């Protein structure tokens, strides 16, 4: 919709993860044609109007999700996660990143042998 109306306008979207919907917003925005997003390592940041709320969408969570979806981000995810894991010691408190806590999906569960076939079927579905 946006791209159809303003095809040459550069747009960067910025989502907070206050109620855990930041990553879902990124994916929905991608479906609408957006391709640039603000994010922060470990989700650092916040909102003065929502005290106690989590901060921005985590860069490492966006990169992880996009790479799982087959997108080439150009980002070295293991190094990004390693940097994010250093944050709590640097800032003196935990960060809200699920990837910092749990690691990459493939760190915990190996890719099934027929992963590519399953992925292709899923991507070919008419939703």
C-alpha positions in Angstrom: 0.0 0.0 0.0 2.7 2.5 1.0 5.1 1.4 -1.7 2.4 1.6 -4.4 1.5 5.2 -3.4 5.0 6.5 -2.8 7.4 4.1 -4.6 10.6 6.2 -4.2 10.1 7.5 -0.6 12.5 6.0 1.9 10.8 4.9 5.0 12.3 3.5 8.2 9.9 2.1 10.8 10.5 2.2 14.5 8.6 -0.2 16.8 8.7 -0.7 20.5 8.2 -4.1 22.1 6.0 -2.9 25.0 3.5 -5.8 24.7 5.7 -8.3 22.9 4.4 -7.4 19.4 7.4 -5.5 18.0 8.7 -8.4 15.9 5.1 -9.2 14.6 4.9 -5.5 13.6 8.2 -5.8 11.7 7.0 -8.9 9.8 3.6 -7.3 9.0 5.3 -4.2 7.8 7.6 -6.3 5.5 4.5 -7.9 4.0 3.3 -4.3 3.3 6.6 -3.5 1.5 8.7 -1.9 4.2 12.3 -2.9 4.3 14.1 -0.6 6.8 13.7 -0.8 10.5 15.1 0.9 13.6 16.1 -1.6 16.3 18.4 -1.7 19.2 20.8 -4.3 20.5 19.2 -6.1 23.4 16.1 -4.0 23.0 17.7 -1.1 24.8 15.6 2.0 25.1 12.2 2.7 26.4 9.2 5.0 26.3 8.7 7.8 28.8 4.9 7.3 28.5 5.0 3.7 29.5 7.2 3.4 32.6 8.5 -0.1 33.2 7.7 -1.1 29.6 10.3 -3.0 27.6 12.2 -1.0 25.1 12.7 -1.2 21.4 12.6 -4.2 19.2 15.8 -6.2 19.6 18.1 -6.1 16.6 19.2 -9.7 17.2 15.5 -10.9 17.3 14.7 -9.3 14.0 17.9 -10.7 12.4 17.2 -14.2 13.8 13.6 -14.1 12.5 14.5 -12.8 9.1 17.3 -15.4 8.7 14.9 -18.2 9.7 12.5 -16.9 7.0 15.3 -17.2 4.5 16.2 -13.5 4.2 19.8 -12.5 3.7 20.4 -9.8 6.3 24.2 -9.6 5.7 24.5 -9.7 9.5 26.7 -12.2 11.4 24.1 -13.4 13.9 26.4 -15.3 16.2 28.6 -12.2 16.6 25.5 -10.0 17.1 24.2 -12.3 19.8 27.6 -12.4 21.5 27.6 -8.6 21.6 24.1 -8.6 23.0 25.1 -11.1 25.7 27.7 -8.6 27.0 25.1 -5.9 27.6 23.8 -6.9 31.0 27.4 -6.7 32.4 27.9 -3.3 30.8 24.6 -1.7 31.8 24.0 -3.5 35.1 20.7 -5.2 34.4 19.1 -7.8 32.2 17.9 -7.0 28.7 14.5 -8.2 27.3 16.0 -10.1 24.4 14.7 -13.7 24.1 17.6 -14.6 21.8 20.1 -13.5 24.4 18.4 -15.9 26.8 17.5 -18.8 24.5 20.0 -18.6 21.7 19.2 -19.3 18.0 16.6 -21.8 17.2 19.2 -24.0 15.5 21.4 -23.9 18.6 18.7 -25.8 20.5 17.1 -27.9 17.8 19.0 -29.2 14.8 17.4 -28.5 11.4 15.2 -31.5 10.2 16.6 -33.4 7.3 13.6 -32.4 5.1 13.7 -28.7 6.3 14.0 -27.2 2.8 11.1 -29.2 1.5 8.9 -28.2 4.4 10.0 -24.6 4.1 9.2 -24.6 0.3 5.7 -26.0 1.0 5.1 -23.4 3.7 6.2 -20.6 1.5 4.1 -21.8 -1.4 0.9 -21.8 0.6 -1.8 -19.3 -0.4 -2.7 -17.7 2.8 
